[in-house]
Amino acid sequence: MSKLSPYINEIVSFIVMLLMLAALVAGQTNARAYQLAALDAASNEVIRTSHFRLEDE
């Protein structure tokens, strides 16, 4: 057996933990962009709705 055999589980767990940390950091850096896109989409929906109301009246 290799010297690393007893530590395979710990090595895999450490790699998974680093990948999860990278995903968290990437999500946090993109959170502001997603929030701005959601606000923009919501404001466009309000403008579109009020425009339709004016046309119907």
Buried (B, 14 or more C-beta within 10 A) or exposed (E): EEEEEEEEEEEEEEEEEEEEEEEEEEEEEEEEEEEEEEEEEEEEEEEEEEEEEEEEE
